[in-house]
Amino acid sequence: MGVQRQEEDCRQLADRLGWQVAGIYTDNDISAYSGKPRPAYRQMLADIEADQVDAIIAWHNDRLHRTPSELEDFIKLVEDRETRVQTVQAGELDLSTAAGRMIARMHGSYARYESDQKSERVARKHQELAKAGKVSGGGTRPYGYAEDRITIVEEEAAIIRNVAQRLLLGETLGGVAKDLNRRGITTVTGRQWSVQTLKRMMVSARIAGQREHQPRPRHVTKRSLIGEVVADAVWPGIITPEESARLRTLLMDPSRRLSPGRNGRYPLTGLLYCGHCEGHYRLVGKPNGAGQRRYVCDNTPGRPGCGKVIILAATLEEYLYATAASLLDDPEFMRQLKAGQSNAVSSALLEEIARDEAELDELARDLGERRMTRREWLAAREPVDRRLQVNRARLAREDHRAVLVWEDAPKTGEEARAWLGREDVPVALKRSLLSGFIDRVVVHRAVKGRNFLDEGRLQVVWRV
């Protein structure tokens, strides 16, 4: 029944009782059972406690509360203040007597039972739809699909494919969202892209033509962005299931940085290692006092480096750009590089990661349903987390080969040199292209008096 009709019935009851209506407390579209905060209900309790309310009229007592704990708090409050409670459907609730309190508790228990039963029916229906791969839900259409949620909108699908490639090649969600907004590409509601909106779309199995289902225990209130893939969907995919699995693994990694950060200016970050420290520590991008970009073995407090290896960024980048670009014109190098690609290894890693992620979800459900203690949960989670960290790192090393099949990647050395020199190309993409060829570069200390790029300082380890 609508809130307006309930209010009319309550006013009519107030007229019959000869009570003057002093205020209306309405929390529209917020179920008493949902557990969400109800501002108007809280205000009503505060007004009762402040002796500003003599009596309460509700359409039914289950409009007030459906949880036993909430009911007990309410009983104590109205008892202390001697506040009368009347309902349109259930008559007067005399909470000052044992019999009245028993009736209120019975009403509350039955209302809770009804809500639980309804919730189970809805959950079961969604589970059936998911396993059949069918469409469910309403609201705004998903990006990439028409209003029927099945037909692909090619213009938007092209954006999704491009975003997927850029993310797999190392760009951050923040960098991609900023670029989409700069180009005037909006969401289906005409808004700008936020990091969370973009992430939610890219981890969804829907864009791979898959149906996912997310059963959620009643006591677990934090909702994950992704569910379990349970079937192929009735709609076509925009990206491949393997690409989707990689994106879900990559973007759901809690250690992943969402924004470009300072190293957004340093395309060789992660590739350079300190020769003086015997290759144990990576060089980081750090400008000097004049703002000149450099890569250094940082020894500032909290950093383990030696501080003795420093190299100017611009000249080193120019040298490695030209060297890596020339390899695109070397047929034998490219043949060996492509031959080294191991799809079997990547697929096995994805399966292991998926199993461990499912195990973590199951542990969370056990904790939410109180089938285990928090201490047991932490102990069980630790080895799974360790495995995930190792396998995600291994997958990241395998993913450097994605540059070989990236449709917008340069195909010749000349194209690569021009592409790497463009300022509008995101640094993460430049880093991805270089990491497709270079495993690491060990930088040794400079020779005193040589104020130029000394190639003898560099030990380049190629992937072939």
Secondary structure, DSSP 8 states (H G I E B T S, - for coil): --HHHHHHHHHHHHHHHT---------TT--SSS----HHHHHHHHHHHTT--SEEEES-GGGT--SHHHHHHHHHHHHHHT-EEEETTTEEE-TTSHHHHHHHHHHHHHHHHHHHHHHHHHHHHHHHHHHTT-----SS--TTB-TTSSSB-HHHHHHHHHHHHHHHTT--HHHHHHHHHHTT---TTS----HHHHHHHHT-GGGGTEEEE----TT-----S--EEEEE-SS--SS-HHHHHHHHHHHT-TT--SS--GGGG-TTTTTEEETTTTT-SB-EE---TT---EEE---STT----S--EEEHHHHHHHHHHHHHHHTT-HHHHHHHHHT--HHHHHHHHHHHHHHHHHHHHHHHHHHTTSS-HHHHHHHHHHHHHHHHHHHHHHHHHGGGGGGG-TTS--SHHHHHHHHT-TTS-HHHHHHHHHTTEEEEEE----TT--S--GGGEEEEE--
